[in-house]
Every structure is written in structure tokens, then in C-alpha cells.
Amino acid sequence: MDERRRKLKFRAWRRGFREMDLLMGSFAERHIGELDEAGLDEFERLLATPDWEVYAWLVGQKPVPDNHAGPVLDQMIAFRYEAMPG
């Protein structure tokens, strides 16, 4: 794994609150190796966004603003539902 992916994965597991650690860290574990440069850029932008905002999008509490919508966030939302039991 290259240095950029390793750093992003590290940041994904250390978000600020446990739910985001689990959501973003688990997503990174499974998908970081598949992301192209544009996908890594989008994931990095999401990591730079306040946790509470991303969490609200991931759990459907708030709509995703156009400036943050993208294939990686869509994949994270789908991953969240696939990873949750029930």
C-alpha cells in the first residue's frame, strides 16, 4: 500500500467519535485499495469535513450538499447500509 493510502486509512480510523471511526475506518479497510486518484481526492475531502456533517449524510439525517456529492460518498452510504446488521 502506498504512503497516501496508508495515511488516509490511518486518518479514517481516528475521526473523533467512535461511530465515525467505525464507518470511515471500516470503509477504508475494505475499499482504499480500489480508489483511483479522483476517489482518493474525494475521500480526503470527506476526511477534512467535520465529522458531524459527514455522519449526518451517512445516516440520512441531512441531504448531501452538491459540493460534497460524489461516487465515493455514494459508495460509503451503500457500505454503511451493507455493513449494518438488520
VOGUMAR-276545 format. One line per field, with one value per residue (C-alpha): residue number from 1; residue in three letters; x, y, z. Coordinates in steps of 0.05 Angstrom, whole numbers, plus 5000, padded with zeros to 4 digits. Each point is the difference from the previous one (the first is absolute). Layout:
BEGIN
nr [NUM,...]
rest [ALA,...]
u [X,...]
v [Y,...]
w [Z,...]
END
This chain:
BEGIN
nr [1,2,3,4,5,6,7,8,9,10,11,12,13,14,15,16,17,18,19,20,21,22,23,24,25,26,27,28,29,30,31,32,33,34,35,36,37,38,39,40,41,42,43,44,45,46,47,48,49,50,51,52,53,54,55,56,57,58,59,60,61,62,63,64,65,66,67,68,69,70,71,72,73,74,75,76,77,78,79,80,81,82,83,84,85,86]
rest [MET,ASP,GLU,ARG,ARG,ARG,LYS,LEU,LYS,PHE,ARG,ALA,TRP,ARG,ARG,GLY,PHE,ARG,GLU,MET,ASP,LEU,LEU,MET,GLY,SER,PHE,ALA,GLU,ARG,HIS,ILE,GLY,GLU,LEU,ASP,GLU,ALA,GLY,LEU,ASP,GLU,PHE,GLU,ARG,LEU,LEU,ALA,THR,PRO,ASP,TRP,GLU,VAL,TYR,ALA,TRP,LEU,VAL,GLY,GLN,LYS,PRO,VAL,PRO,ASP,ASN,HIS,ALA,GLY,PRO,VAL,LEU,ASP,GLN,MET,ILE,ALA,PHE,ARG,TYR,GLU,ALA,MET,PRO,GLY]
u [5000,5028,5013,4939,4952,5034,4992,4927,4984,5033,4959,4936,5009,5012,4941,4976,4943,4993,4944,5040,5063,4960,4965,5059,5054,4962,4986,5074,5021,4956,5004,5061,5040,4947,4996,5033,5031,4933,4970,5057,4991,4926,5014,5052,4949,4951,5052,5012,4925,4974,4980,4930,4985,5024,4965,4934,5007,5020,4941,4950,4987,5018,5003,5069,5017,5017,5072,5012,4960,5041,5012,5042,4948,4946,5043,5009,4924,4988,5056,4970,4934,5034,5044,4944,4963,4925]
v [5000,5068,5056,5041,4942,4981,5071,5005,4933,5023,5064,4961,4960,5062,5045,5028,4956,4925,4995,5038,4960,4937,5026,5034,4952,4938,5031,5017,4930,4970,5050,5046,4954,5005,5076,5037,5069,5036,4952,5012,5075,4994,4956,5050,5057,4960,4989,5075,5013,5005,4931,5021,5023,4936,4957,5035,4985,4928,4985,5040,5055,5054,5002,5000,5070,5002,5021,4936,4951,4949,4926,4988,5029,4960,4938,5017,5008,4932,4969,5027,4965,4936,4999,5012,4939,4994]
w [5000,4981,5050,4982,5009,5066,5027,4978,5032,5065,4999,4986,5064,5043,4987,5065,5021,4999,4949,4948,5016,4985,4938,4966,5026,4978,4932,4992,5020,4947,4943,5005,4954,4945,4998,4942,5008,4993,5051,5048,4991,5016,5061,5024,4993,5041,5054,5003,5009,5072,5026,5020,4929,4967,5052,4987,4926,5012,5045,4959,5050,4950,4924,4969,4972,4927,5014,5040,4957,4963,4987,5062,5046,4964,5010,5074,5009,4966,5042,5064,4984,4978,5062,5050,5025,4995]
END
